[in-house]
Amino acid sequence: MEITKIINSLKDEEFAVFCGAGISYNSGLPLANELKRYILKQLPINDEDIDEIMNSKLPFEAFIGKLSKNNGNIGISKILDIFGNGEPNDNHIFIAKLVKLGYLKTILITNFDLLIEKALEKEGLKENIDFVKYYKEKQFPEVDFDDVYDKTRIFKIHGSIDDRDSIRTTMESIENKSLSEKRMKVIKHLFSTGKHKKVLILGYSCSDIFDITPQIQSIGKDKKEIIFIEHCEEKIEENSDIRIREKINDNENPFKKFQGKWKKCDTDDLIEKLWTSFKDIFGEYKSIKSETEWKTYIDDWIKELEKTKGLNYFISGSTLSDISSYKKAIDYYGKSLEILKEERDKAGIATCYVGLGNAYSNMGYFNKAIECHEKATEIFKERKNKKEESTCYNNLGKAYHESGDLDKATEYYTKALDIFKEIGDKLSESTVYMNLGSIRGEIGDFNEAIRYHKKSLGIYIRIGNNSGKSTCYLNLGNAYCGLRKFDEAIRYYKKSLEIKKKIGDRKGESKCCMGLGNAYHGLGDFKKAIEFHENSLEISNEIENKIEESGCYINLGLDYYNLEDYTRAIEYCLKAEKILKETKQIHHLKILYGNLSLAYEKLGDKTNAEKYKTKCDEIKNQKMKVLLVGNPNV
């Protein structure tokens, strides 16, 4: 877009502004990845593992949130103090001057820092008189988006450093891969329903894949025109239609369906040109930069961390576990455990066993997982820590559940439930109801499964947890599929899918598509089933979820089997077999071999039919019946 068009649009009050961390770089504050890498460099993580973490999709806020949870009593205040420093640069001053002139009424910021506010104050503007900012969870419902507002409104969607609780809320929501419903309305206002015509985007990396990106992608009609400025330090300029950009700043482009322009340039040069166009009222342009000693804050934090022996290895393991690098995580947990045992740190040892147990469970080593969780349970019981004891019971339940021992799983889930009720932990209570419901569904007691899932749903509705609600709807869809009430199942799957898309839960979205495919299969609409199973497969590939991917291949094999395309059915089943062996999903190999045997039989290939029947018979309790994955009784 030409500079003159941006200038004219600003003067005509057509723009809202959306800012990311990049606008604060010249104020001496680190960019998210710069800060993350420096923190990792201070931990006992080798360079190869650091690169793996940096190349993962772990958001900065989720990374900081995990640090907060995993470093005992030290907290992350020293890290967060960084964002209270710095002085406004020319980006902030330029925005503040636009506000002062009345040209800019809506600003949305993803940053924690206070530099926009400081810039406004330097221009003589006062909070609650000339501008109002929203950053607390309780503030967002108070926003009247239909109001004709005279004050400029600043939405700090990820919270603000002057209220640490607002940042903690953000970290929790991103860890849960969701944005609160209250904050979702702000995104919709900015990119769809607001009175402005266009959105100017500065300093934004498009890396908020778990909260902001899904909200932008979910916007249907009435999209605002986008002017996206991507910073480039080289003195070059590129311009194109925003819709043809597959990626921006190496991240997925959330604006593929929006009208607008993408401009790659030196942002400092752009701000200078825009400022100069207003020089009669702004005055001469002046480059404003400042430095901060932000690394000293991390160094001080590390010194505190190292006083608790073994904690730095534990944090390293936990971070690698977050990006599903479980084998490496186990190595770091093991080093942490050695040190903690030398220090006789019972609480640390128990927490380390929990980390190890979860990592082993995710790798399919259920016996090792159970052993670790049992050791953790023993310590927490000894220390009379009811909360952690009940969490261990739930972890044991999950390990037995995934290993196929449903009786043991039920026993431990029930123990966890009793304590969660006793201590009043409603969120954990609802999770256990969900787990128990899943077990009842697996043994074919679908009515009881529905009862549990509805109890769980009731709690999630009362506490306003959208992620939990959507999972309950998904589970109810599975249960109704089991009852062969496919229309009812489809209704619940669609309710779940709607929320999963809104909160950006791609794994959950894949499961919903899987369920919808299975329900349509049950109705005999195999082409519709293929459509949804392919949707599920596409998402599974995108998020690299091998477990779901293998299930999609099995189900697509069965869809084509029922369309009498036996060759294609076998093709998909063989793709599934490779993954099932890699991921040690023995219980699904039972299903697969039965399906392959019957498909080869239909082709008249008796040799292979007998081969897979034998494989099937070698795995005990296998029934020779064509089965779907996800809803095994469909």
N, C-alpha and C positions, 0 to 999 in steps of 0.2 A: 504494500500500500504506500502511496506517495506521502511524504512528510506533510505536505500542505493539506492533504485530506484528513490526516490525524489532527492537525492543528485546528482546522475548521470544525471538526467534530467535537473537539474539546471545548471550543468557544461556544458551540451550539448546545453544550451540556448533554451531548448524546452518549457519553461514555460513563461506564462504571469501570473501576480498576481492580484487577486481581493480582496480588503480589505474592511471590515466593521468597525463599531465603536469599536468592541471588541479589536482591536489591540492597541487602545489608553487608555485602562483602567488602565494599570500600569503607565500611565503618569499623573494620577490624574484627568483625565476627566471622568465625569459620563457617564454610558451607557444611551441610549435613555429612556428606561423605568424607570430607576432610577431617571433621571432628571424630567421626566413627573410626576412621583408619588410625588416627593418632591414639585413641583409647585402646584399640586392639594391639597397637605396637607396644604399649606398656604392659600388656598381659603376656603370659608365657605361651604365646601362640606363634608357631613358625610362619614364615612368609607365605608359604604355599596355602596354608589354612586361612590366613588373613585374606588372601586373594579370593579364595572360595567364598568366604563370608561377604566380601565386598561385591562380588559378582552375583550374589544371590538376590532374591527379591525381598529381603528382610527390611522393612521400612525403618527409618531412623527412629521414629517415635516408639516403635515396638522394641527396638534394640535398647533404647534408653529405659523403657519400662521394665524390661527383663533385668537390666542392671540394678534397678531400684528394688526389685523383688529378691534378687539373689545375692545381695551383699550384706546380709545381716543387719546390724544396727547402724551401719555407716551412712546409708542413704546416698542420694545423688545430688544433695544440695550444692556441693562444691562444683559439680558439672553444670547445674542449672544456673549458678551465679554468673556464668559467662554471658548469659543473655541479658543480664541487667546492665552490661557495660556498653561501651561504644558511643559515638556521637553521630547524629544524623549526617548523611552524605548528600550529594546533590540530588539523588533519586528521591530521598525523603523530603528534602526542601522543595523540590519541584512540585511534588504531590501536595504538600502543605500550602503552597502558593495558589494552586488550582482551587483548593478548598476555600481559601480566604477570598478568592474572587467569586465564589459561588458557582464555579464551573463543574465541580465534582461533588456528588451527593452520596455515592455508595462506594465503599472500599472494602474489599475482602482480603485478609492477610492470613497466610498459613504460619507466619513466624511467631515465636514466643516473645521476641524482643519488644522494646518500648520506643523504638526509633521514630516511628510515624508520629506517636504522641509527642515526643520531644520536639520534633520538627514543627508540629502544629503550635506548640507552646512558644517556640522561638518566633513564630509569625504573629504572636499575640492572641492566639485563639485559646479558648478555655473549654475544658471538658464539661459536658452537661449544659453549656450555654451555646457554644458554637458547634460542638460535635459531641456525639455520644458513642461509646464503644460497648460492644457485646462480646463477652468472653466466658461467662459463667454458664453452666448448664441451665440453671434456673432462669437466666435472663432470656434465653432464646424463645421460649413460649410467649414472652411478653411483647415480642415484636409485632407491630401492626403493619403488615406489608402493604395494606391498602391505604395507609395514611398518606396525606400530602405533607411531606416532612420539610421543615425549614432547616433543621440541623443535618450536617453530614453524619452518616452512620458508618461506623467502622466495625466490621465483623471479624473477630479473631477466632477463626474456626477451630484452631488447635489449642486455644487457651492463651494465657498471658503470664509472663514471668512474675508480675506483681500479685498473682494469685496461684500459688503452687497447686492447689486442689484442682483448678481448671486444667492444668497440664496433666495431672494424674488421671483425670477423667478421659482425656484424649488418649493417653498411653494405654489405658485399659480397653477403650473401644477399638483401637487399632490392633491390639493384641488379639481381641475377639473378632477381628476382621469385620467391623461394623462401625457405622457412624450413627449417632443417636438420631432418632426421628426428629427431634427438635432442631438439630443442626442441618438435617437434610433440606428443610424448608429454605434455609439461607442459600444453599447451592441452587435450588430451583429458582429462587428470586433473582439471583445474579445472572443465571444463564437462560432464563425463560420468562418469568412473569413480571420482572421489574419494569419501571417506567422508562428506563434508559434503553437506547437502541443497540448499543455496541458494548463489548467488553474488551478493554486493553489489558493484555497479560504481560507482566514484567517479572523477570527473575524467577520463573517457575520451571521446575524440572519434570513435571508430570509423573513424579515417583510415588504419589499417594494412591497406590493401586488397591488398597483395602478399604478406603473410605471415600475420598473425593472423586477419583476416576469413575467408579461404578455409578455414582450419582449423576455425573455429567453424561455418561453413556446412556443412562435410563431416561433422559429427557426426550420426550416425543415431539410434539408440535411446538410452535412458537419459540424456536431457538433464536438466541441473540446472534448478531454478527460478531465474529471473533477476529481480533487483531493480535496475533501471537508474536511477541518479540523474543527470539532465541539469541542469547548472547554468544558472540564469537570475538575473541581477542584480536584475531587477524583483521587487517583493514580490508575486509571484503564484504560485499552485500549480496544476499540472495533473496529472491521473492518468489512465492508460489501460492497457489490455492491451498488453504489449510486442509482441504479434503483429500489431497493426494499425498499428504505426508503420512507414511506408515508409522514412523517413529519421530519423537521430538526429544532431544537430549538423551538419546539411546533408550528412551522408554516409549511404551505404546502411546500413540496419539489418541487422546480421548475425544478429540473434536472432529473425527472423520466425517460425521454427518452434519456438521455445522457449515454455514456459509462463512466466508472470511478469508483472511490472508495470513500467511506465515512469512515472517521477515527475519532473516539471520543477519546480524550486524553487531558491531561494537555498541553495546547499550550506552556506554558513556558518551560516545559520539552522538547517538540518537537524542539523549537527554539534552546535550549541549545545543543541538539544532532546535529542539522543541523550546527550550528555555529562551534561546536567542529570538525566536519568533514572538515572544512575549516581553522582550527586553524593555519596551517602553513602560511597562508596569512592574516587571520583575527586577529590572536593573540588569547590569552586565552579568554574563555568566561567570561563575567562579567554581572551579573544580574543588570539591570538598572531600577530603579523605582523612581517615584517622586510623591509628593502630591500637591494638590491645594486646596485652600479654596473656592471651587466653590459655596457652599451653601450661602456664604455671598452675592454673586451677586443676587441670587433669593430673599434673605431677603431685600436687598436694593430696588429691583424692587417692591416687595410687599408694602414696606413703601410708595413708590411713588403712587402706585395703590390706596392705602387706603385714599389718600388725596381727591380722587373723590368719594364721598359717593355713595354707591349702585353699583359701577362698578364691585366689586368682585362678587356680587350675579349675575349680568348680565352675566359675563364671565362663571360662573358656569352653568347657564341656557343654554347658547349658546353651551357649550361643551356637555352637556347632549342631547341637540337637535341634535347635529352632529352625535350622535350614535343612533338616533331615539328613545331616551327615553323621549318622548314628555310630558308625564304627569308630570314627575319629573322636566323637564325643566320649565314647566309652574309655578310650585311652586317657583323656584328660581327667575324667571322673576317677579313674583308677589311681592316677598320680595324686589327686586331691585326697582320696581315701587313705592312701599310705601316710600322708602327712598328718591328716586328722586323727588317725589311730595313734601316731606317735605323740600327738598333743593331747590325746584322750578327750577330744572334743565330741562328746556324745551326740549333741544336737546336730553338729556338722556331719558326723558319720551317718546319722539317720537320713538327713537330707540328701547326702551323696548316694546312699542306697536307693532312695526314691528316683533320683536322676538316672542311675544305672538301670533300675528296673524298667522305667519307661522306655529307655533307649533299647534295651534287649527286647522288650515287648514289640516295639515298632519294627524290629528286625526279624520278628518271628521266633525268637529264642525264648519261648514261654516258660520253660523250666527254670532258666536262669533269672528271668524276670520275677517269677514267683519267689525264688530263693531270696532275691534282693528285697522285695517288698515285705517278705516275712521278717527279715532282719530289721528293717526300718520300723515295722509295726511293734516289734518287741521293745525297741528303744523308746518309742513314743509312749507306749503303755507304761513303761517303767518311769518315764518322766511325767506321767499323768497329763499328757497333751492330747486332749480329746479330739480337737480339730484335726490334727495331723494323723492321729490314729484312725479316725473315720475315713480320711482321704486315702490312707494305705489300704483299708478294707475295700474301698471302691476300686483302687488300682489292682488289687488282687482279683476282685470280681471281673475286671476287664481282661486281665491276663488269662484267667480260666475260661472266660467267655470266648475269647478269640482262639483259644486252643481247643474249644469244642466241649469242654467239661461244664455243661450247663447247670448241673446240680451244685457243684462247688461255687460256680459263679453266683448262683442265686443265694447261696449261704452267705457269701461275703458281701454281696450287694445289700442283703437284709441287715447284716451287722452295721454296715455303713449308714443305712437309712435310720436305724434306731438312734444312733448317736447324733446324726444331723438334726433329727427331730428334737432330741434332748437339748442341743445347744442352740436351736433356733436358726440354723443355716438353711434358709428356704431355697436358695439357688442350688445348693448341692443336693438338697432333698428332691427337687424337681428332676435333677439329672439322674438320680438313682431310680426314680419312678420310670424315667425314659428307658434306662438300661433293663429294668425288670420287664417292662413292656416288650422290649425287643426279644428277650428270652422267651416270653410266653408266645410271641409270634413264631419263633423258630421251632417250637414244639407243636405248633398248630392250634394253640388255644387263643384264637384271634379275638374272641370277645373279651377275655381277660386282658389281652394286650391293649385293646382299645380303652379299657377301664384305666389301666396304668397311664397310658399316654394322655388321656383326658385329665387325669389328676395333675400330671406334669404341666399340661397346657394351662390349667387354671392358675397355677402358681406363676408361670411366665407372664400371663396376661396381667395378673395383679401387680407384679413388680415392673412391668413395662419392658420386658426383655424380648426385643424383636427376633434376635437370633434364635433364642430358645423356642419361641412361638413357631418359627418357620420349621425347625427340626421336628417339633411335635406334629405339625401338619404333615410333614413328610412321613413320619412313622405311622400316623393314622392312615395315610394313603396305602402304605405297605400292608397294614392289618386288614383294611377293607379289600385289598387285592386278594389277600389270603382267603377272605370269605367269599371271593368271586363277585363282590359287589363293585364292579369295575367303574360304573358311573360315579359312585360315591368316592372311590379311590381317586379318580381323575379330578374331582372337585377339590380334594385336599391337596393333591400334588400341585395343582395350579395355584392354590393359595400360598403354598410353601414357595413355589417358584417365583411368585411375584415379590415376596419379601427377600428371598435369596438374591435376586437381581438388584434390588434396592440397596442392600447392605454389602453387596460385592462379594458374597460367599460363593466363589467359583466352584469349589468342591461340592458344596450343597446344591448348587445349580445343576451340576453334573448328575448328582443322585436323583434330583427331581425329574430330570429328563429320562434317566434310567427307569424310574418308576412309571412315568407316563408311557414309555415304550412298552413296558411289561403289561400295563393295564390295557392298552390298545391291542396288544398281542392276545390278551385274554378275551377281548371282544371279537377277535378274528380279523381285525384290521391290520394285517401284517405290514402293509406299505407305510401306514402311519407309525407303526411300531419301529420300523427301520429308520424313519425320519428322526424320531426322538432318540433312538439308540445311537445314531450317527452324531446327533448334537452332543450327547453325553461323551462320546468318544473324542470329539473335537476338543471339548473342554479338558478332558482327562489328559490328552496329549499336551495341550497348552500349559497345564499346571504340573505336568510330569508326574501324574498320579498313576503308578503302575497297577495298583490294586483295582481301581475303577476301570482302567483301560482293559485289563483282562476280562472283567465282567462284561464290558461292552462287546468284546469279541465273541464271548460265549453266547450272549443274547442275539447278536446279529447272525451268528451261525444258526441259531434256532429259528429266527425270523425267516431266513432263506430256506431252511429245511421245510418249513410249513408252506412256503411258496413253491416247493418241489425243485428248488435250485440246489441240489445236493452238493455239487462241486464247489459252489461258493460257500455253502454251509461248512464244508470241511476246511476250506481255506481259512475261514475266520477261526474255527476251532483250533487249528494248528498254530495260528498266531497266539491264541490264548494259552496253549500248552506251554510254550516257551516262557511266557511271563509267570505263569502259575508255578513252574519249577523254580524260577529265579526267586520268587517271593514266598516260596514254601506254603502255598495255599492248598494243602493236601485235600481239604474238604471240598474244594471246587474242582480238583482233579477228578474226584469221584463223578461229579456231574458231567465233566467234559468227556471222559472216556465213554460214558454211557451214550452221550450224544453222538460222538464219533462212530461208535459201533453201529448205531442205528442208521446213520447217514451212509456209511459204506455198504450196509446191508441193502439199502434202497438202490444203490448203484450196482448191486450185484457183485460187489467185490468181497467175496466171502473170506478171503485171507485176512484182509485188514479188519473186517467186521469181527472176526474171531479174535484177532490180535488185541483189539481195544476192549472186547468183552472180557478177555482174560485179565488185562490190566485193571479193568473195572472190578472184577471179582477179587483181585488181589488186595483191593482196598476194602476193608470190612464194612458191612452195613450199607453197601451201595445197592439201591434199587434200580433195576433196569427200566428207567422211565426218562423221557426227554424232559429236562428241567431248565428253567430260567434262573439266572443269578439275580439276586435282589429281592425277589418274591418267590421263593423256591416252590411254593405250592400252586402257583398259577398254572 
